[in-house]
Amino acid sequence: MVCDPNFRITSLCARWPGSCHDARIWRTSGLYQKFENGDYDGILLGDSGYPLSRYLMTPYLTPWTQSEERFNSSLCRTRVLIEQTFGIMKRKFQALHFGLRTSPDQAVSYITACCILHNIGIERGDTIISGDCRELNVADCQQAVINAHPRADGVAKRASITQSFF
Protein backbone atom coordinates (compact mmCIF):
# COMPACT_ATOMS: atom_id res chain seq x y z
CA MET A 1 0.00 0.00 0.00
CA VAL A 2 0.91 3.62 -0.51
CA CYS A 3 -0.69 6.47 1.41
CA ASP A 4 -0.64 10.24 1.27
CA PRO A 5 0.16 12.56 4.23
CA ASN A 6 -3.53 12.46 5.26
CA PHE A 7 -3.56 8.64 5.61
CA ARG A 8 -5.58 8.17 2.40
CA ILE A 9 -4.63 5.02 0.57
CA THR A 10 -3.51 5.93 -2.94
CA SER A 11 -2.33 2.53 -4.17
CA LEU A 12 -3.02 -1.04 -3.13
CA CYS A 13 -1.78 -4.44 -4.29
CA ALA A 14 -3.49 -7.12 -2.19
CA ARG A 15 -3.19 -10.20 -4.39
CA TRP A 16 0.01 -11.63 -2.84
CA PRO A 17 0.27 -13.91 0.22
CA GLY A 18 1.81 -12.50 3.40
CA SER A 19 4.94 -14.62 2.93
CA CYS A 20 5.87 -12.82 -0.31
CA HIS A 21 8.69 -10.27 -0.05
CA ASP A 22 7.67 -6.60 -0.30
CA ALA A 23 10.24 -5.91 -3.04
CA ARG A 24 8.75 -8.65 -5.25
CA ILE A 25 5.25 -7.29 -4.77
CA TRP A 26 6.56 -3.81 -5.63
CA ARG A 27 8.29 -4.99 -8.84
CA THR A 28 5.08 -6.59 -10.10
CA SER A 29 2.74 -3.74 -9.19
CA GLY A 30 1.05 -1.38 -11.59
CA LEU A 31 2.41 1.59 -9.65
CA TYR A 32 5.98 0.37 -10.22
CA GLN A 33 5.29 0.13 -13.96
CA LYS A 34 3.89 3.68 -14.01
CA PHE A 35 7.02 5.03 -12.31
CA GLU A 36 9.29 2.99 -14.60
CA ASN A 37 7.47 4.29 -17.69
CA GLY A 38 7.76 7.88 -16.48
CA ASP A 39 3.99 8.30 -16.05
CA TYR A 40 4.55 9.62 -12.51
CA ASP A 41 7.06 12.21 -11.39
CA GLY A 42 7.81 12.17 -7.69
CA ILE A 43 9.34 10.13 -4.92
CA LEU A 44 8.02 7.36 -2.72
CA LEU A 45 9.58 6.44 0.61
CA GLY A 46 10.33 2.86 1.53
CA ASP A 47 12.19 0.90 4.16
CA SER A 48 15.40 -1.03 3.56
CA GLY A 49 13.43 -3.99 2.19
CA TYR A 50 12.91 -2.09 -1.06
CA PRO A 51 15.49 -1.33 -3.75
CA LEU A 52 16.75 2.26 -3.97
CA SER A 53 15.80 3.93 -7.25
CA ARG A 54 15.32 7.41 -8.70
CA TYR A 55 11.70 7.42 -7.50
CA LEU A 56 11.93 5.21 -4.37
CA MET A 57 14.08 6.55 -1.54
CA THR A 58 15.30 4.09 1.06
CA PRO A 59 17.51 4.66 4.11
CA TYR A 60 21.29 4.49 4.05
CA LEU A 61 22.16 1.00 5.27
CA THR A 62 25.37 2.28 6.88
CA PRO A 63 25.16 6.03 7.36
CA TRP A 64 28.67 7.56 7.45
CA THR A 65 27.83 11.20 8.12
CA GLN A 66 25.46 13.13 10.35
CA SER A 67 23.65 14.29 7.19
CA GLU A 68 23.00 10.67 6.24
CA GLU A 69 21.79 9.92 9.77
CA ARG A 70 19.45 12.94 9.63
CA PHE A 71 18.19 11.76 6.22
CA ASN A 72 17.47 8.32 7.67
CA SER A 73 15.72 9.83 10.69
CA SER A 74 13.57 12.09 8.53
CA LEU A 75 12.73 9.28 6.13
CA CYS A 76 11.72 7.08 9.05
CA ARG A 77 9.56 9.79 10.65
CA THR A 78 7.81 10.41 7.35
CA ARG A 79 7.53 6.78 6.23
CA VAL A 80 5.83 5.91 9.50
CA LEU A 81 2.64 7.34 7.96
CA ILE A 82 2.00 4.03 6.20
CA GLU A 83 2.53 2.10 9.45
CA GLN A 84 0.07 4.43 11.17
CA THR A 85 -2.38 3.90 8.29
CA PHE A 86 -2.14 0.13 8.85
CA GLY A 87 -2.82 0.68 12.56
CA ILE A 88 -5.83 2.91 11.88
CA MET A 89 -7.27 0.32 9.50
CA LYS A 90 -6.70 -2.57 11.91
CA ARG A 91 -8.48 -0.66 14.69
CA LYS A 92 -11.34 0.27 12.40
CA PHE A 93 -11.72 -3.17 10.77
CA GLN A 94 -11.06 -5.80 13.42
CA ALA A 95 -11.02 -8.62 10.84
CA LEU A 96 -7.78 -7.14 9.47
CA HIS A 97 -6.26 -7.23 12.96
CA PHE A 98 -7.23 -10.81 13.78
CA GLY A 99 -6.86 -12.23 10.27
CA LEU A 100 -9.31 -13.15 7.57
CA ARG A 101 -10.51 -16.74 7.55
CA THR A 102 -11.61 -17.01 3.97
CA SER A 103 -10.25 -17.92 0.56
CA PRO A 104 -7.38 -15.81 -0.78
CA ASP A 105 -9.57 -14.41 -3.58
CA GLN A 106 -12.26 -13.39 -1.11
CA ALA A 107 -9.64 -11.90 1.24
CA VAL A 108 -8.44 -9.63 -1.61
CA SER A 109 -12.01 -8.37 -2.02
CA TYR A 110 -12.39 -7.75 1.72
CA ILE A 111 -9.08 -5.90 2.00
CA THR A 112 -9.88 -3.75 -1.03
CA ALA A 113 -13.32 -2.94 0.39
CA CYS A 114 -11.77 -1.98 3.75
CA CYS A 115 -9.35 0.38 1.97
CA ILE A 116 -12.18 2.02 0.03
CA LEU A 117 -14.25 2.42 3.19
CA HIS A 118 -11.21 3.78 5.02
CA ASN A 119 -10.75 6.50 2.37
CA ILE A 120 -14.46 7.34 2.40
CA GLY A 121 -14.29 7.66 6.19
CA ILE A 122 -11.38 10.08 5.96
CA GLU A 123 -13.11 12.20 3.32
CA ARG A 124 -16.32 12.34 5.39
CA GLY A 125 -14.47 13.09 8.61
CA ASP A 126 -15.65 9.83 10.19
CA THR A 127 -12.14 8.56 10.85
CA ILE A 128 -10.58 9.66 14.11
CA ILE A 129 -6.84 10.19 13.76
CA SER A 130 -4.96 10.81 16.97
CA GLY A 131 -2.87 13.94 17.46
CA ASP A 132 0.32 11.85 17.54
CA CYS A 133 -0.16 10.99 13.89
CA ARG A 134 -0.49 14.64 12.86
CA GLU A 135 2.84 15.83 14.30
CA LEU A 136 4.83 14.74 11.26
CA ASN A 137 6.23 17.45 8.99
CA VAL A 138 6.61 16.34 5.38
CA ALA A 139 7.31 19.81 3.92
CA ASP A 140 11.08 19.26 3.75
CA CYS A 141 10.68 16.00 1.86
CA GLN A 142 8.18 17.57 -0.54
CA GLN A 143 10.63 20.40 -1.26
CA ALA A 144 13.39 17.85 -1.84
CA VAL A 145 11.22 16.10 -4.42
CA ILE A 146 10.76 19.40 -6.27
CA ASN A 147 14.48 20.26 -6.26
CA ALA A 148 15.95 16.81 -6.96
CA HIS A 149 16.97 16.14 -10.55
CA PRO A 150 14.28 13.89 -12.10
CA ARG A 151 16.67 11.83 -14.26
CA ALA A 152 19.26 11.05 -11.59
CA ASP A 153 19.61 7.46 -10.45
CA GLY A 154 18.65 6.50 -6.91
CA VAL A 155 22.09 6.81 -5.33
CA ALA A 156 22.74 10.22 -6.91
CA LYS A 157 19.24 11.51 -6.11
CA ARG A 158 19.44 10.39 -2.46
CA ALA A 159 22.91 11.94 -2.13
CA SER A 160 21.63 15.20 -3.65
CA ILE A 161 18.67 15.33 -1.29
CA THR A 162 20.90 14.52 1.68
CA GLN A 163 23.46 17.18 0.75
CA SER A 164 20.82 19.86 0.04
CA PHE A 165 18.52 19.35 3.00
CA PHE A 166 20.29 17.42 5.73
C-alpha positions in Angstrom: 0.0 0.0 0.0 0.9 3.6 -0.5 -0.7 6.5 1.4 -0.6 10.2 1.3 0.2 12.6 4.2 -3.5 12.5 5.3 -3.6 8.6 5.6 -5.6 8.2 2.4 -4.6 5.0 0.6 -3.5 5.9 -2.9 -2.3 2.5 -4.2 -3.0 -1.0 -3.1 -1.8 -4.4 -4.3 -3.5 -7.1 -2.2 -3.2 -10.2 -4.4 0.0 -11.6 -2.8 0.3 -13.9 0.2 1.8 -12.5 3.4 4.9 -14.6 2.9 5.9 -12.8 -0.3 8.7 -10.3 0.0 7.7 -6.6 -0.3 10.2 -5.9 -3.0 8.8 -8.7 -5.3 5.3 -7.3 -4.8 6.6 -3.8 -5.6 8.3 -5.0 -8.8 5.1 -6.6 -10.1 2.7 -3.7 -9.2 1.0 -1.4 -11.6 2.4 1.6 -9.6 6.0 0.4 -10.2 5.3 0.1 -14.0 3.9 3.7 -14.0 7.0 5.0 -12.3 9.3 3.0 -14.6 7.5 4.3 -17.7 7.8 7.9 -16.5 4.0 8.3 -16.0 4.6 9.6 -12.5 7.1 12.2 -11.4 7.8 12.2 -7.7 9.3 10.1 -4.9 8.0 7.4 -2.7 9.6 6.4 0.6 10.3 2.9 1.5 12.2 0.9 4.2 15.4 -1.0 3.6 13.4 -4.0 2.2 12.9 -2.1 -1.1 15.5 -1.3 -3.8 16.7 2.3 -4.0 15.8 3.9 -7.3 15.3 7.4 -8.7 11.7 7.4 -7.5 11.9 5.2 -4.4 14.1 6.5 -1.5 15.3 4.1 1.1 17.5 4.7 4.1 21.3 4.5 4.1 22.2 1.0 5.3 25.4 2.3 6.9 25.2 6.0 7.4 28.7 7.6 7.5 27.8 11.2 8.1 25.5 13.1 10.3 23.7 14.3 7.2 23.0 10.7 6.2 21.8 9.9 9.8 19.5 12.9 9.6 18.2 11.8 6.2 17.5 8.3 7.7 15.7 9.8 10.7 13.6 12.1 8.5 12.7 9.3 6.1 11.7 7.1 9.1 9.6 9.8 10.7 7.8 10.4 7.4 7.5 6.8 6.2 5.8 5.9 9.5 2.6 7.3 8.0 2.0 4.0 6.2 2.5 2.1 9.4 0.1 4.4 11.2 -2.4 3.9 8.3 -2.1 0.1 8.8 -2.8 0.7 12.6 -5.8 2.9 11.9 -7.3 0.3 9.5 -6.7 -2.6 11.9 -8.5 -0.7 14.7 -11.3 0.3 12.4 -11.7 -3.2 10.8 -11.1 -5.8 13.4 -11.0 -8.6 10.8 -7.8 -7.1 9.5 -6.3 -7.2 13.0 -7.2 -10.8 13.8 -6.9 -12.2 10.3 -9.3 -13.1 7.6 -10.5 -16.7 7.6 -11.6 -17.0 4.0 -10.3 -17.9 0.6 -7.4 -15.8 -0.8 -9.6 -14.4 -3.6 -12.3 -13.4 -1.1 -9.6 -11.9 1.2 -8.4 -9.6 -1.6 -12.0 -8.4 -2.0 -12.4 -7.7 1.7 -9.1 -5.9 2.0 -9.9 -3.8 -1.0 -13.3 -2.9 0.4 -11.8 -2.0 3.7 -9.3 0.4 2.0 -12.2 2.0 0.0 -14.3 2.4 3.2 -11.2 3.8 5.0 -10.8 6.5 2.4 -14.5 7.3 2.4 -14.3 7.7 6.2 -11.4 10.1 6.0 -13.1 12.2 3.3 -16.3 12.3 5.4 -14.5 13.1 8.6 -15.7 9.8 10.2 -12.1 8.6 10.8 -10.6 9.7 14.1 -6.8 10.2 13.8 -5.0 10.8 17.0 -2.9 13.9 17.5 0.3 11.8 17.5 -0.2 11.0 13.9 -0.5 14.6 12.9 2.8 15.8 14.3 4.8 14.7 11.3 6.2 17.4 9.0 6.6 16.3 5.4 7.3 19.8 3.9 11.1 19.3 3.8 10.7 16.0 1.9 8.2 17.6 -0.5 10.6 20.4 -1.3 13.4 17.8 -1.8 11.2 16.1 -4.4 10.8 19.4 -6.3 14.5 20.3 -6.3 16.0 16.8 -7.0 17.0 16.1 -10.6 14.3 13.9 -12.1 16.7 11.8 -14.3 19.3 11.1 -11.6 19.6 7.5 -10.5 18.7 6.5 -6.9 22.1 6.8 -5.3 22.7 10.2 -6.9 19.2 11.5 -6.1 19.4 10.4 -2.5 22.9 11.9 -2.1 21.6 15.2 -3.7 18.7 15.3 -1.3 20.9 14.5 1.7 23.5 17.2 0.8 20.8 19.9 0.0 18.5 19.4 3.0 20.3 17.4 5.7 
